[in-house]
């Protein structure tokens, strides 16, 4: 999404089998997306070795849900 665009949306397209595409009308506000990535990375950062790390040294952020039965 960019400021001033006629149509505002974010989209994702994955070429593969099966192909996947998604369009989010109105887009996702950048601060919201940044906070989501940060929160979903916390468990992986906690497991990282101590010391200064760069983004390239940390795992890719991903969301997960722990189910307790």
C-alpha positions, 0 to 999 in steps of 0.5 A: 500500500502506498500513500495517495494510491487510487486503490489502497490494498495489500496483496500476496501472491505465491506461485506454486502448487496450488497457487495462492493469492490474497488481496486485503482491501484497504491494506494493513496500516504499517504500524499494525503490521510491524507490531504483529511481526514483533509480537510473533517474533518474541518466542524465537528471540527468547530462545536465541543465544545471548548477545547482540543479533541482527535481523539476518541472524533471527528466524523469520517471524511467524504466527503460531497458536498453542493449544492446551487440551 
